[in-house]
Amino acid sequence: MKLILAVVQDQDSNRLSNALVDHNFRATKMASTGGFLKSGNTTFIIGTEDIRVEKALEVIRDNCKSRDQLVAPVSPMGGNADSYVPYPVEVEVGGATVFVLPVEQFHQF
């Protein structure tokens, strides 16, 4: 058995959730915040049999696409600097960051 942790952008969350249900995967969703862009993410926790891991990864890959987005950089002083004029920077967002972990034991009470 494996535990899959998939961190996806909020924009992809509902589409992925529906696709996981359509493919008979049970998942728990948790709200999370990314450290770099300070934007909303959703972390999915999925437990599955070893033989279904590749299918789960395929569903995640098909429903979480990366895209370019303009963001305003954070002030280099970490606070409100009146003389700092942020210019938007284009960064790649979205997609999914996925961890697949072995499960020693699984209990359902």
NUZAFI-721282 format. One record per residue (C-alpha): residue in three letters; x, z, y. Coordinates in nm, 4 decimals, always signed. Layout:
BEGIN
+-----+----------+----------+----------+
: res :        u :        w :        v :
+-----+----------+----------+----------+
: ALA :        X :        Z :        Y :
...
+-----+----------+----------+----------+
END
This chain:
BEGIN
+-----+----------+----------+----------+
: res :        u :        w :        v :
+-----+----------+----------+----------+
: MET :  +0.0000 :  +0.0000 :  +0.0000 :
: LYS :  +0.1120 :  -0.0728 :  +0.3568 :
: LEU :  +0.0244 :  +0.0564 :  +0.7012 :
: ILE :  +0.0177 :  -0.2088 :  +0.9728 :
: LEU :  +0.0467 :  -0.1052 :  +1.3374 :
: ALA :  -0.0378 :  -0.3931 :  +1.5699 :
: VAL :  -0.0054 :  -0.3511 :  +1.9470 :
: VAL :  -0.2034 :  -0.6246 :  +2.1233 :
: GLN :  -0.3063 :  -0.6939 :  +2.4807 :
: ASP :  -0.6575 :  -0.5729 :  +2.5677 :
: GLN :  -0.7542 :  -0.9339 :  +2.6362 :
: ASP :  -0.7090 :  -1.0151 :  +2.2628 :
: SER :  -0.8568 :  -0.6922 :  +2.1296 :
: ASN :  -1.2205 :  -0.7889 :  +2.0690 :
: ARG :  -1.1329 :  -1.1251 :  +1.9162 :
: LEU :  -0.8859 :  -0.9615 :  +1.6770 :
: SER :  -1.1281 :  -0.6822 :  +1.5890 :
: ASN :  -1.3987 :  -0.9338 :  +1.4952 :
: ALA :  -1.1545 :  -1.1448 :  +1.2930 :
: LEU :  -1.0303 :  -0.8415 :  +1.0987 :
: VAL :  -1.3893 :  -0.7507 :  +1.0076 :
: ASP :  -1.4596 :  -1.1128 :  +0.9077 :
: HIS :  -1.1636 :  -1.0955 :  +0.6661 :
: ASN :  -1.2650 :  -0.7541 :  +0.5242 :
: PHE :  -0.9885 :  -0.5492 :  +0.6853 :
: ARG :  -1.0733 :  -0.2007 :  +0.8049 :
: ALA :  -0.8958 :  -0.0995 :  +1.1221 :
: THR :  -0.8854 :  +0.1860 :  +1.3674 :
: LYS :  -0.8453 :  +0.0915 :  +1.7349 :
: MET :  -0.6642 :  +0.3123 :  +1.9848 :
: ALA :  -0.6176 :  +0.2548 :  +2.3556 :
: SER :  -0.2519 :  +0.2445 :  +2.4564 :
: THR :  -0.0472 :  +0.1553 :  +2.7628 :
: GLY :  +0.2597 :  -0.0645 :  +2.7693 :
: GLY :  +0.5748 :  +0.0781 :  +2.9216 :
: PHE :  +0.7024 :  -0.2391 :  +3.0893 :
: LEU :  +0.3936 :  -0.3755 :  +3.2661 :
: LYS :  +0.1972 :  -0.0487 :  +3.2629 :
: SER :  -0.1025 :  -0.2518 :  +3.1465 :
: GLY :  -0.3680 :  -0.1772 :  +2.8885 :
: ASN :  -0.3066 :  -0.2477 :  +2.5235 :
: THR :  -0.4934 :  -0.1775 :  +2.2044 :
: THR :  -0.3136 :  -0.0482 :  +1.8987 :
: PHE :  -0.4739 :  -0.1349 :  +1.5650 :
: ILE :  -0.4005 :  +0.0802 :  +1.2606 :
: ILE :  -0.4695 :  -0.1124 :  +0.9412 :
: GLY :  -0.4213 :  +0.0127 :  +0.5855 :
: THR :  -0.4101 :  -0.2573 :  +0.3199 :
: GLU :  -0.2823 :  -0.3431 :  -0.0257 :
: ASP :  +0.0606 :  -0.5049 :  -0.0479 :
: ILE :  -0.0848 :  -0.8399 :  -0.1576 :
: ARG :  -0.3034 :  -0.8634 :  +0.1569 :
: VAL :  -0.0292 :  -0.7965 :  +0.4148 :
: GLU :  +0.0460 :  -1.1662 :  +0.4733 :
: LYS :  -0.3246 :  -1.2405 :  +0.5273 :
: ALA :  -0.3502 :  -0.9542 :  +0.7781 :
: LEU :  -0.0444 :  -1.0874 :  +0.9646 :
: GLU :  -0.1982 :  -1.4358 :  +0.9675 :
: VAL :  -0.5224 :  -1.3001 :  +1.1190 :
: ILE :  -0.3235 :  -1.1123 :  +1.3849 :
: ARG :  -0.1063 :  -1.4175 :  +1.4608 :
: ASP :  -0.4101 :  -1.6473 :  +1.4916 :
: ASN :  -0.5956 :  -1.4180 :  +1.7320 :
: CYS :  -0.3222 :  -1.2823 :  +1.9608 :
: LYS :  -0.1665 :  -1.5523 :  +2.1722 :
: SER :  +0.1057 :  -1.5018 :  +2.4302 :
: ARG :  +0.0514 :  -1.6375 :  +2.7803 :
: ASP :  +0.2310 :  -1.6396 :  +3.1153 :
: GLN :  +0.1066 :  -1.4077 :  +3.3892 :
: LEU :  +0.2192 :  -1.3291 :  +3.7438 :
: VAL :  +0.2880 :  -0.9597 :  +3.8027 :
: ALA :  +0.4123 :  -0.7664 :  +4.1036 :
: PRO :  +0.7308 :  -0.5749 :  +4.0215 :
: VAL :  +0.7421 :  -0.1986 :  +4.0684 :
: SER :  +0.9248 :  -0.0653 :  +4.3746 :
: PRO :  +1.2938 :  -0.0029 :  +4.2942 :
: MET :  +1.2627 :  +0.3388 :  +4.4568 :
: GLY :  +0.9773 :  +0.4377 :  +4.2302 :
: GLY :  +0.7511 :  +0.5282 :  +4.5196 :
: ASN :  +0.5898 :  +0.3815 :  +4.8252 :
: ALA :  +0.8604 :  +0.1949 :  +5.0174 :
: ASP :  +0.7286 :  +0.0368 :  +5.3375 :
: SER :  +1.0134 :  -0.2143 :  +5.3630 :
: TYR :  +0.9863 :  -0.3317 :  +5.0001 :
: VAL :  +0.7943 :  -0.6587 :  +4.9681 :
: PRO :  +0.7302 :  -0.7398 :  +4.6027 :
: TYR :  +0.7293 :  -1.1050 :  +4.5054 :
: PRO :  +0.5270 :  -1.1866 :  +4.1941 :
: VAL :  +0.7298 :  -1.2576 :  +3.8844 :
: GLU :  +0.6069 :  -1.4702 :  +3.5957 :
: VAL :  +0.6330 :  -1.2897 :  +3.2617 :
: GLU :  +0.5110 :  -1.3635 :  +2.9122 :
: VAL :  +0.2324 :  -1.1280 :  +2.8032 :
: GLY :  +0.0044 :  -1.1068 :  +2.5049 :
: GLY :  +0.0886 :  -1.1870 :  +2.1512 :
: ALA :  +0.1301 :  -0.8916 :  +1.9204 :
: THR :  +0.3994 :  -0.6441 :  +1.8292 :
: VAL :  +0.3500 :  -0.5565 :  +1.4637 :
: PHE :  +0.5080 :  -0.2932 :  +1.2401 :
: VAL :  +0.4526 :  -0.2918 :  +0.8629 :
: LEU :  +0.5284 :  +0.0438 :  +0.7016 :
: PRO :  +0.5222 :  +0.1609 :  +0.3407 :
: VAL :  +0.2601 :  +0.4229 :  +0.2507 :
: GLU :  +0.3659 :  +0.6953 :  +0.0093 :
: GLN :  +0.0193 :  +0.8377 :  -0.0368 :
: PHE :  -0.3320 :  +0.7475 :  +0.0691 :
: HIS :  -0.6228 :  +0.9923 :  +0.0632 :
: GLN :  -0.9803 :  +0.9366 :  +0.1713 :
: PHE :  -1.1993 :  +1.2467 :  +0.1833 :
+-----+----------+----------+----------+
END
